[in-house]
């Protein structure tokens, strides 16, 4: 497995887990964030995670390297934006969800950039 494919598999697993957590434990996750509990909003985040899973899965099955590169680049932008969003919230309120969001998106960013550059 090539580095980009490995990075995409890791992202696929992370998005799947994040989506399942948003569906299964919205109150617990919301209670540990500065954004509060909003079950419908968290369900929508889960659906976005699952949609990203579909795109990543398609890219992994594709023999088209441009497709894999394109999805990888989308993830780079997404991880930067999500990480900044969590950082902004973490600076205003110390909440475990945001610290985890910063760490997860930072690691995800580093992993996918490594996969793209290798």
C-alpha positions in Angstrom: 0.0 0.0 0.0 1.4 3.4 -1.0 1.6 6.2 1.5 -1.3 8.2 0.0 -3.5 5.1 0.1 -2.5 4.4 3.7 -3.3 8.0 4.6 -6.7 7.8 2.9 -7.5 4.6 4.7 -6.6 6.2 8.0 -8.9 9.2 7.1 -11.7 6.8 6.1 -11.5 5.0 9.4 -11.3 8.3 11.4 -14.3 9.8 9.5 -16.3 6.6 10.1 -15.5 6.6 13.8 -16.3 10.3 14.1 -19.6 9.9 12.3 -20.6 7.0 14.5 -19.7 8.9 17.6 -21.7 11.9 16.5 -24.7 9.6 16.0 -24.3 7.5 19.1 -23.2 10.0 21.7 -24.3 13.5 20.6 -25.1 14.7 24.2 -21.8 13.5 25.6 -19.8 15.1 22.8 -21.8 18.3 22.9 -21.5 18.6 26.6 -17.7 18.6 26.3 -17.6 21.4 23.7 -18.2 25.1 23.8 -20.9 24.7 21.1 -23.3 22.8 23.3 -25.7 20.0 22.6 -27.6 20.2 19.3 -28.5 16.6 18.3 -29.7 17.6 14.8 -26.5 19.6 14.1 -24.4 16.7 15.3 -26.4 14.3 13.1 -25.6 16.6 10.2 -21.9 16.5 11.0 -22.1 12.7 11.1 -23.7 12.7 7.6 -20.9 14.9 6.3 -18.4 12.5 7.7 -20.2 9.6 6.0 -20.3 11.5 2.7 -16.5 12.1 3.0 -16.1 8.3 3.6 -17.9 7.6 0.3 -15.6 9.9 -1.5 -12.5 8.4 0.1 -13.7 4.9 -0.5 -14.3 5.7 -4.2 -10.8 7.2 -4.5 -9.3 4.1 -2.9 -11.1 1.8 -5.3 -10.3 4.0 -8.3 -7.2 3.2 -10.4 -7.1 6.9 -11.3 -4.2 8.5 -9.4 -5.5 12.0 -10.1 -8.7 11.0 -8.2 -6.7 10.0 -5.2 -4.6 13.2 -5.3 -7.7 15.3 -5.7 -9.4 13.7 -2.6 -6.1 14.0 -0.7 -5.9 17.8 -1.5 -9.5 18.3 -0.4 -8.7 16.6 2.9 -5.7 18.9 3.4 -7.9 22.0 3.0 -10.7 20.5 5.1 -8.3 19.5 8.0 -6.8 23.0 8.1 -10.2 24.7 8.2 -11.6 22.3 10.8 -8.4 22.6 12.9 -8.6 26.4 12.8 -12.3 26.2 13.8 -11.5 24.0 16.8 -8.5 26.3 17.7 -10.7 29.4 17.7 -13.2 27.6 20.0 -10.4 26.3 22.2 -9.0 29.8 22.7 -12.4 31.1 23.9 -13.3 28.1 26.1 -11.3 25.2 27.4 -13.3 22.2 26.2 -12.0 18.7 25.6 -13.8 18.3 22.3 -11.9 21.2 20.8 -8.5 20.0 22.0 -9.2 16.6 20.5 -10.3 18.3 17.3 -7.1 20.3 17.1 -5.0 17.2 17.7 -7.0 15.0 15.3 -7.0 17.5 12.5 -3.3 18.3 13.0 -2.3 14.6 12.8 -4.7 14.0 9.9 -3.2 17.0 8.1 0.4 15.7 8.6 -0.5 12.2 7.5 -2.2 13.2 4.3 0.5 15.8 3.4 3.1 13.0 4.0 1.0 10.7 1.7 0.8 13.4 -1.0 4.5 14.3 -0.9 5.9 10.8 -0.7 
